[in-house]
Amino acid sequence: MIRRALISVSNKQGLEEFARGLQSLGVEILSTGGTAKFLREKGIEVKEVAEITKFPEILDGRVKTLHPLIHASILAKRDDPSHMRTLAELGVEPIDMLVVNLYPFEETVLRGAGLDEAVEQIDIGGPTLIRAAAKNFKWVAVVTSPEQYGSILKELREKGELSERTRLELARRTFAMTSAYDAAIENYLGQLEGEKLPKILCLWAEKLQDLRYGENPHQAAALYRWGEGLAQGRKLQGKELSLNNLVDLDAAWSLVQEFEEPTAAVIKHTNPCGVASAENICQAYRLARECDPLSAYGGIVALNRPMDVETAEELTSTFIE
């Protein structure tokens, strides 16, 4: 049963509704700094973490929740009498839920921030808290994304508690998040050093969507994003893409990026049916298509210039994927 929740977030999206939902279920809310201020301004009763630890936030907020009393409240095993006796002796109650998201390190780096600003966005307390909660998932729920708020409240309202299966899934997602977070930091620091082939290569990817099928219709596939690339793009219209569509698209886009002048490429099964450069992008597409009009039918087209009306009309004259 969730009796006490610690909330400390950088992303306030959906937080007011979630905190009100918890409060309506009788959950006591603990918080820190800006999150506590935000909740109080919304009329939500909050207890400051400093009231429990008797220790103020220090170092411009770098140290807020890194305290034995907080971590003891999270890590104590509820079925271990000695653990619960220790909490009682310390005068603290168990914390049953963590609602924490991490400083936006990757977003800060992607917008071109300098090293000093990037370093300030390396979260320390957040990962420490959520890893502790995830380790103790048998008794503690760890919520790391606003996307989880709705389902969490729904289960609490319907069942009065979160199942162990739910807590396990939340823990698994937490460890995936902290792994990706650390990988992003390591990759950034490696780029500063100009290291192209690191001794340890940290890879992580975020699932964006399931695809219609894999290389063949009986195979499953999904699209994952890692860093920058075509996965950052947005589909404007048309059916959902298959794995083969994306592989061809990547090949076509990589090819046209090799040219400075207006260039178009028509790709089928990762092989160029035609590639051409010209004075404008529409003319380049016509020339690329005419390299092999038969094979171009149903192909993938990439352009290294913005689409204009003339080119769009030309594209519709032939079926393309």
N, C-alpha and C positions, 0 to 999 in steps of 0.2 A: 504494500500500500504506500502511496506517495503522500508523505506528511510534510516534507520539507524540500524545497528546491532552491538551488543556487543559480542565479541568472547573471551572466556577465557576457555581453555580446557587443561586437562592433557594428553588426548589421541589425538595425532596429525594425526591419520589415516584418510586419505581422506580430510584433512583440506585444503590443498593447492588448490585442485580442487574446493572445495565448496566455499572457499573465493573468488577465481577467478570468479566463476560463479555469486556470489553476486555482485562483483565489476562490472562485465560486464552489470549487470542490473541497475547500477547506485546507488547501496547501499553504503553508507559511513560505514566504518568499524572502530569500537572502540575496543581497546584491552588492555591487561595488561601484564607486565612482560615477561615471557618466550614465551607466545603465540604471543605477539607483535614482539618479536625478531625473532621468527620463520617465521612469515609472511613477515617481512621486508627482511629477507634473501632470500625469494622466490620472491622478487620484488613486493610485494603487499603493496599498500599504507595503512598506519594505523595511527589512531589518538590515543594517549595514554589517558587512563582514567584520569591520573593525570593532563592532560592539561585542563580537564573539572572541576575537583574538586579542582584544585590548592593545592592538598594535596598529598604528596609522599606516596609510599608504605612503610610500617613500620613493625617492628617486624619480620624481615626476611621473609616478604611476607605474614605473618598471616593476615594483614589488607591491602586489596587492593581495594576492591569494596564496602566495608561497609561504604557508605557515603550517606547522605540525597539527594544530587543532583542526584546521580545515581538512587536511588530508586524512587525518585520523577519522573524521566524521564520514569521509567518503569510503575509505578502505576497510573499515571495520567489518568483520564477518558477523552477520546478525545471529548466526547459530552457534557462535563461539562465546561461551560465558565470560571467558577472560577478556576478550575484546570489548564486550559490552560493559564489563566491570571497569575497564580502563577508561572508556568514554564517560562513565558516571563519575569516576574519580576526577577526571579533568573538567567535569561540569559542562559537557557539550552533548548535543543530540546528533543522531545520525542524519546525514544528508542523503535523500533518496533519489534525487534527480539533479542532473547538471544540464543547464541550458547555456551552451557556450559556442560561439563561433570565433574563428581566428582572425587576427589582424590581416588585412588584405595585402599580403606581401606581393603576390604575383601581379595583381592589378596595379600596384604602385610601380613595379618595375616596367610593366608593359607601357605605361604612359610616359616613360622616359625619365623617371626620378633619378637623382644622383645617389651615390653610395650611402651617404649619411642618412638620407631620408629612407632609403631601402632598409638599412640596418634597423632603424627605429620601428619598422613594420615587421620585424622578426618577432613573432609572439613566443613568449617563454611560459608565462603562467597558464595560458589557455591550453596548449598541448599537455602540460603537466597535469592539469585538472582532468581533462577528458580521457587521458590515458589511464589515470587512476580509476576513474569511474568505469571505463570499459573493462579494466581488469576485474573489477568487482561487480560485473554485470548481473550476477545472481541476485543482487539486492539493489543495485543502482542503475537507473536509466540515464543514458547520456544522449542529449539532443543537440545536434550540431548544425542544423540547417532549418531555416524557416519553412522549407518544403515539408518537414516532418510534423509541424505543429498541428495541422488538421487531423491527421491520423492518430496522433498521440491523444489529443483531447477526445476524439471519438471513442477510442478504446477505453479510456478512463471513465467516460460517462456511461458507456454500455456495460462495462465489466467491473468497474470500481478499482481496477489495478491494471498494470501492464504484464502480459504473460512473459515467461522466461524466454520464449522464442522471440518475442519482440525485443526484449532487452539484449539478447544475443545478436540479433540483426543490427541493432543500433551500435553495439560494441564493435562488430565487424566493420561497419561503415566508418566508425571513428578511427580505427587503426589504418584503414585505407586512406582516410583524410590526412592523418598525421604523416604517413609515409609519403604521400604526394606533396605535402607542404614542405617537408625536409628536402625532397628531391628538387623542388623548384628553387629552394635556397642554394643547394649545392650546385645546381646547373648555373645559376646566376653568378656565384662566386667563381666558378670555373671559367665562365666567359670573361670575367674581369682579368683573369690570369692568361687569357688567350689559349687555353688548353683545348685542343681539338680531339685528342684521344686520351681521355682520363684513365687512370689506373682502375678506378671503380666507376662504372657507368650506371647512373641512377635513372631508371625509366619509370614513367607513370603515365596513365592515360585516363581520360574521363569519358564514359560512355555517353554518346549523344543520342543515339537512336538504334532501334533494331532495323535491319534491312529486309527487303522483301525475301531475299534468299542469298545463298552464297554463290560460289562459282557455278554450281549446278542447283536446279530447283529443289532437290532433296536435302540440301545443306543449309544450315543456319549461319547467319552472319550479323554483325553489328558494326556500327561506326564509332570509333573512339577518337578523341582529340588529344594530341600531345603537342604543346607549344603552338606555334603559328602554322598556317597552311590552309589548304582548301576546306578543311573541316570548320574553319571560322566563317565560311561563306553561308549565304542564306538562299534557299530555294524560293524563287518567286512564283512559279506555277508548274503544273504538270504532276505526273504520277510520282510515287515514292521511288527513290533510286535503289538499284541493286548493287551488289558488290562489283560486278563487272562494269557497270556504269561508272562507278567511282574510280576504279582502276584505270579505265580509259580516260576519264576526265583528268586524273592526275598526270597521265602520260602526255595528254594534249597540252595541258597548262604548262608543264615543265618544258615542253618543246618550244612553245611560242615565247616563253620568257628568255630564250637564248638570243632573240632578235631585238634590235633597237627600233627598226623601221616597222610600220604597220604590217602585221603578220597574222595569218590564219592557218590553222591546222585542222585536218579532218582525220580522226583516228577510229580504227575498228580493231578490236581485240588487241589493243596496245600497239598496233602497227599503223604508221602513217599511210593513209590513202592519198594524201596530198598535202603539201605545205607550200605556201607562197607569200612573198612580200610584195607590196605595191605602194603607190602614193597615198592611198586611203584604205581603210579597213574593208569596205565593201568590195572594192576591186580585188583585194588580197583574198577574200573569201571565194569570190567567183573563180579565180585562178586555181586556188587550192582544190576546190570541188571538181574543176575540169581536168585535174590530173588523172582522175579515175572516177568518172561519174557513177559507174555501176557500183563500185565498192563504197562510194560515199553515201549511198542510200542506207539510212538507219545508223549512220555513224555518230560520233561525238565531235563537236566543233568547239575549238577554243580560239579566242581573239585576244590580242595584247593591247587592244584599244577599247574604249567605252563603246557600247552598242549604240548605233544611231538608227533612225527610222528606215533609211534606205537599206541598211544591212539586215535589219529585222525582217523586212519584206522579202529580201532575197533568200533569207534562211527558210522562210515558210514555203518557198517554191519547191522544196525537196523535203522528204521525210527524214528527220534526224531524231536521234534519241534525246 
